[in-house]
């Protein structure tokens, strides 16, 4: 066990670990399953990557290479074990990323909007949260000597990565300036502070603004705040802000923190040739290279966070290109690890109201207008018209920015970077600003698994069972 892991003394949390699967769904077949033990577990989470997104991304990926697309497979679709995962929160039929990530990381379903606290705690109530802390997988694994890595294209303080290390009753408390004074007084610390106190080995992603004060372009209360410098002094760790620095950082057993953007990292479709940000694939490769040096093994969570953001904008091309990059990152892992001792899981936290519709001919551009076949089943080369006389796209949304309330539908844009049409004009409020936004979907998502312990990914399971699958792969039982 490395020295900086010894710094995590959490007897209270570990004592609570017996509660971690209180709401887990027992597996009727678990006694009959083989129990191979993994040295390492890599968990990939495509944020918002529902079944329709996987299907469309598969076609998008194939067509990007000049193929028809339908017969293509993403890297993880060849995994031998697959399950369907129920994603609801304890208080919502259609979930949010905080509650779903918490279920995956703690083994307990909880409320929407909270991170790492039990369902008895109400959102935004610090005192109730502190009385209902849930120990998570990473905390337990560090006490057993496992190295821990966190990779995300979102802010490292955003819901999914925060669930690896954090505990708060409000997902938006990413910096101390986001927490009401009364809740700070009650003892709640923001996610940036919690990450800096967590004994990670690798943490790579976006979100610099939450770690610095305004003198350094950040948003913390102390204008001179510089959490990474203080962390480096305590841990002797390496702090980097570019992909080149990440790849050149010494592999000397010291932890690595990379913050590559002020907020979320740049979409794949918006990246410039001279970008200093690493891609998800590059971050995954660096994380595995560093974590593999630990003789005790590791747990790595890799999130493609911007799939979700592309969908919320109603822009399918953005979501699909991010899903394509997740597939590349999974392939990087497959090329680097030994599946005899490494379990790889690929899943989504939730779905979106994203549809693939109409009767397009085989190989029709997935981002384009629906062009159909004639009476003989041959391509017409012409768009199919809806009853309003306008063509329509194969991809669309049940709600979101693409809706035109009170207006007749117009012909959709042919711009692949544009917004797909939607039915219901939905929105959200953040930082007192109202904006149009597509919503999550409530249907099941898939779990793909390969490696030791992957046999447990089968049937229809509760989302908190993913925690059990990864912990049992390590040979850890409740």
MARLUM-91242 format. One record per residue (C-alpha): residue in one letter; x, y, z. Coordinates in steps of 0.2 Angstrom, whole numbers, padded with zeros to 4 digits, always signed. Example, Ala and Ser with C-alpha at 12.3 -4.5 7.8 and 13.67 -1.06 7.14 Angstrom:
# MARLUM-91242
A+0062-0022+0039
S+0068-0005+0036
***
This chain:
# MARLUM-91242
X+0000+0000+0000
X+0007+0017-0005
X+0010+0030+0008
X-0002+0042+0001
X-0016+0029+0002
X-0012+0027+0020
X-0018+0045+0022
X-0036+0040+0020
X-0042+0035+0037
X-0060+0032+0036
X-0066+0020+0050
X-0083+0028+0050
X-0086+0026+0032
X-0079+0008+0032
X-0090+0003+0046
X-0105+0009+0036
X-0100-0002+0021
X-0111-0016+0027
X-0125-0004+0022
X-0118-0001+0004
X-0129-0014-0004
X-0145-0012+0006
X-0155-0009-0009
X-0145-0020-0021
X-0154-0033-0031
X-0148-0050-0026
X-0143-0062-0041
X-0152-0078-0041
X-0138-0086-0051
X-0124-0078-0041
X-0120-0094-0031
X-0118-0104-0047
X-0107-0091-0056
X-0088-0094-0056
X-0078-0082-0046
X-0062-0077-0055
X-0053-0062-0046
X-0048-0047-0055
X-0032-0037-0051
X-0039-0022-0060
X-0056-0015-0065
X-0059-0001-0078
X-0077+0006-0078
X-0081+0016-0094
X-0097+0027-0092
X-0104+0035-0107
X-0114+0049-0099
X-0131+0049-0108
X-0126+0034-0119
X-0143+0025-0121
X-0147+0011-0133
X-0152+0023-0147
X-0136+0033-0145
X-0126+0017-0146
X-0135+0012-0162
X-0133+0029-0170
X-0115+0030-0165
X-0112+0013-0172
X-0118+0019-0189
X-0110+0036-0187
X-0093+0027-0184
X-0095+0016-0199
X-0100+0030-0210
X-0085+0040-0205
X-0075+0027-0213
X-0085+0026-0229
X-0095+0011-0224
X-0114+0009-0224
X-0113+0009-0205
X-0127-0003-0200
X-0116-0018-0199
X-0102-0009-0189
X-0099-0013-0171
X-0091-0001-0158
X-0076-0008-0149
X-0087-0014-0133
X-0101-0021-0143
X-0091-0037-0145
X-0090-0040-0126
X-0097-0057-0122
X-0108-0052-0108
X-0122-0039-0108
X-0135-0034-0096
X-0149-0021-0096
X-0149-0009-0082
X-0163+0000-0073
X-0158+0018-0070
X-0172+0026-0059
X-0168+0036-0044
X-0177+0033-0027
X-0187+0049-0030
X-0187+0051-0049
X-0194+0039-0063
X-0182+0047-0075
X-0165+0050-0067
X-0151+0062-0066
X-0132+0059-0067
X-0129+0062-0048
X-0141+0049-0042
X-0136+0036-0055
X-0117+0038-0053
X-0120+0037-0034
X-0129+0020-0037
X-0115+0014-0047
X-0101+0019-0035
X-0109+0015-0018
X-0121+0001-0022
X-0136+0010-0015
X-0149+0019-0026
X-0152+0037-0019
X-0160+0053-0024
X-0158+0063-0039
X-0146+0078-0037
X-0136+0071-0022
X-0118+0063-0023
X-0113+0049-0011
X-0127+0051+0002
X-0141+0040+0006
X-0159+0042+0001
X-0165+0048+0018
X-0155+0064+0015
X-0164+0078+0006
X-0156+0088-0008
X-0147+0103-0002
X-0147+0098+0017
X-0129+0097+0023
X-0133+0091+0041
X-0144+0077+0034
X-0131+0072+0021
X-0117+0071+0034
X-0129+0059+0044
X-0131+0048+0028
X-0114+0046+0020
X-0112+0031+0009
X-0095+0023+0008
X-0090+0021-0011
X-0080+0009-0020
X-0064+0020-0022
X-0063+0023-0004
X-0064+0005+0000
X-0052+0000-0013
X-0039+0013-0007
X-0039+0005+0010
X-0034-0012+0001
X-0020-0004-0008
X-0028-0002-0025
X-0023+0013-0035
X-0037+0024-0041
X-0039+0034-0057
X-0052+0046-0063
X-0054+0052-0081
X-0067+0063-0088
X-0070+0075-0102
X-0082+0085-0090
X-0076+0095-0075
X-0068+0083-0063
X-0080+0091-0050
X-0096+0086-0061
X-0108+0073-0055
X-0101+0057-0062
X-0082+0060-0058
X-0087+0067-0041
X-0096+0051-0037
X-0080+0042-0036
X-0073+0052-0022
X-0086+0064-0015
X-0101+0066-0003
X-0113+0081-0004
X-0132+0083-0005
X-0131+0095-0020
X-0122+0090-0036
X-0119+0109-0040
X-0108+0112-0025
X-0092+0111-0036
X-0083+0126-0029
X-0085+0134-0011
X-0093+0149-0019
X-0108+0137-0025
X-0112+0132-0007
X-0124+0143+0003
X-0115+0150+0018
X-0127+0141+0030
X-0122+0124+0022
X-0104+0128+0023
X-0106+0132+0041
X-0114+0115+0044
X-0098+0107+0038
X-0101+0104+0019
X-0085+0105+0008
X-0086+0108-0011
X-0080+0094-0023
X-0064+0103-0028
X-0058+0103-0010
X-0064+0084-0008
X-0054+0079-0023
X-0039+0087-0017
X-0040+0078+0000
X-0044+0061-0009
X-0029+0049-0012
X-0031+0047-0030
X-0016+0041-0041
X-0022+0049-0057
X-0036+0063-0060
X-0038+0070-0078
X-0051+0081-0085
X-0058+0098-0085
X-0064+0111-0072
X-0049+0122-0068
X-0061+0136-0063
X-0067+0127-0047
X-0049+0125-0040
X-0043+0143-0041
X-0048+0160-0035
X-0052+0175-0047
X-0034+0181-0047
X-0030+0165-0056
X-0046+0164-0067
X-0056+0154-0055
X-0072+0156-0045
X-0067+0151-0027
X-0071+0163-0013
X-0053+0166-0009
X-0047+0177-0024
X-0029+0169-0022
X-0035+0151-0020
X-0023+0139-0028
X-0029+0121-0023
X-0017+0112-0035
X-0002+0120-0029
X-0006+0116-0011
X-0010+0098-0016
X+0007+0097-0025
X+0016+0103-0009
X+0007+0090+0002
X+0007+0075-0010
X+0023+0079-0021
X+0011+0075-0035
X+0013+0082-0053
X+0000+0095-0059
X-0002+0098-0078
X-0013+0108-0089
X-0009+0101-0107
X-0009+0085-0115
X+0010+0086-0119
X+0014+0089-0100
X+0003+0074-0096
X+0012+0063-0107
X+0029+0070-0101
X+0025+0069-0083
X+0037+0058-0073
X+0031+0040-0069
X+0039+0041-0052
X+0025+0034-0041
X+0018+0051-0037
X+0000+0056-0041
X-0004+0065-0057
X-0018+0079-0058
X-0022+0086-0075
X-0034+0101-0077
X-0035+0104-0096
X-0049+0117-0097
X-0058+0130-0087
X-0074+0121-0088
X-0079+0105-0098
X-0066+0100-0111
X-0069+0104-0129
X-0081+0093-0140
X-0072+0082-0152
X-0081+0091-0166
X-0075+0108-0160
X-0057+0103-0157
X-0043+0113-0167
X-0028+0106-0174
X-0017+0115-0162
X-0027+0111-0146
X-0017+0108-0131
X-0031+0097-0123
X-0028+0078-0124
X-0042+0067-0130
X-0052+0055-0120
X-0041+0041-0128
X-0025+0049-0124
X-0030+0052-0106
X-0036+0034-0104
X-0019+0028-0111
X-0009+0039-0099
X-0020+0034-0084
X-0018+0015-0088
X+0001+0017-0091
X+0003+0025-0074
X-0009+0014-0064
X-0002-0002-0071
X+0014+0002-0061
X+0005-0002-0045
X+0008-0020-0040
X-0008-0021-0030
X-0019-0016-0045
X-0031-0002-0049
X-0048+0004-0051
X-0051+0017-0066
X-0066+0026-0070
X-0067+0034-0087
X-0082+0045-0092
X-0086+0052-0109
X-0096+0067-0101
X-0100+0077-0116
X-0111+0064-0125
X-0124+0070-0112
X-0121+0088-0116
X-0122+0086-0135
X-0139+0078-0132
X-0145+0092-0120
X-0141+0104-0134
X-0151+0094-0146
X-0136+0092-0157
X-0134+0073-0162
X-0118+0075-0171
X-0109+0081-0155
X-0116+0067-0145
X-0111+0054-0158
X-0094+0060-0160
X-0091+0059-0142
X-0098+0041-0141
X-0086+0037-0155
X-0071+0044-0145
X-0077+0033-0130
X-0076+0018-0142
X-0059+0023-0146
X-0054+0024-0128
X-0061+0007-0124
X-0051+0000-0138
X-0035+0008-0131
X-0039-0001-0114
X-0041-0017-0124
X-0025-0015-0132
X-0016-0011-0116
X-0023-0023-0103
X-0023-0042-0100
X-0041-0048-0099
X-0036-0062-0088
X-0033-0050-0074
X-0043-0035-0079
X-0062-0033-0079
X-0068-0020-0091
X-0086-0013-0089
X-0094-0001-0101
X-0111+0007-0097
X-0121+0023-0097
X-0129+0032-0082
X-0145+0036-0091
X-0152+0038-0108
X-0160+0053-0118
X-0176+0056-0127
X-0166+0052-0143
X-0175+0043-0158
X-0170+0035-0174
X-0185+0035-0185
X-0193+0035-0202
X-0189+0022-0216
X-0172+0027-0222
X-0164+0017-0235
X-0149+0006-0231
X-0133+0017-0228
X-0143+0033-0228
X-0132+0046-0219
X-0137+0045-0201
X-0136+0064-0198
X-0146+0067-0214
X-0164+0068-0221
X-0173+0052-0222
X-0172+0046-0240
X-0182+0030-0243
X-0185+0016-0256
X-0197+0015-0270
X-0211+0001-0272
X-0198-0011-0278
X-0187-0008-0263
X-0174+0002-0272
X-0167+0019-0266
X-0176+0034-0273
X-0162+0047-0269
X-0176+0059-0263
X-0181+0064-0246
X-0197+0057-0239
X-0210+0070-0235
X-0220+0071-0219
X-0239+0075-0220
X-0234+0094-0218
X-0225+0093-0234
X-0208+0095-0226
X-0194+0082-0226
X-0187+0076-0209
X-0171+0069-0202
X-0168+0051-0196
X-0162+0057-0179
X-0173+0068-0168
X-0178+0072-0150
X-0194+0070-0140
X-0191+0087-0132
X-0178+0101-0132
X-0171+0116-0141
X-0176+0110-0158
X-0195+0112-0154
X-0205+0126-0162
X-0219+0130-0150
X-0234+0138-0158
X-0226+0138-0176
X-0228+0126-0191
X-0213+0115-0193
X-0201+0121-0206
X-0189+0110-0216
X-0175+0104-0205
X-0157+0111-0207
X-0145+0101-0217
X-0131+0107-0206
X-0124+0091-0197
X-0118+0103-0183
X-0135+0110-0181
X-0150+0106-0169
X-0161+0091-0173
X-0180+0094-0173
X-0189+0091-0157
X-0207+0090-0152
X-0209+0098-0134
X-0199+0114-0130
X-0191+0109-0113
X-0178+0119-0103
X-0169+0121-0087
X-0163+0134-0075
X-0145+0135-0070
X-0136+0150-0061
X-0153+0159-0063
X-0152+0158-0082
X-0166+0149-0091
X-0161+0139-0106
X-0168+0127-0118
X-0162+0109-0115
X-0167+0092-0120
X-0171+0080-0105
X-0164+0063-0100
X-0174+0047-0105
X-0180+0034-0092
X-0177+0018-0102
X-0165+0005-0097
X-0147+0006-0103
X-0134-0007-0107
X-0119-0014-0097
X-0106-0023-0108
X-0093-0033-0099
X-0077-0043-0102
X-0063-0050-0091
X-0064-0059-0074
X-0081-0057-0066
X-0090-0051-0082
X-0101-0067-0081
X-0111-0057-0068
X-0117-0045-0081
X-0133-0053-0087
X-0151-0051-0087
X-0160-0036-0081
X-0152-0028-0066
X-0154-0013-0054
X-0141+0000-0057
X-0133-0002-0040
X-0129-0020-0044
X-0114-0013-0055
X-0106-0009-0039
X-0107-0027-0033
X-0101-0034-0050
X-0085-0023-0049
X-0082-0026-0030
X-0085-0045-0032
X-0072-0045-0046
X-0059-0039-0034
X-0064-0053-0022
X-0072-0041-0010
X-0089-0047-0003
X-0101-0037+0009
***
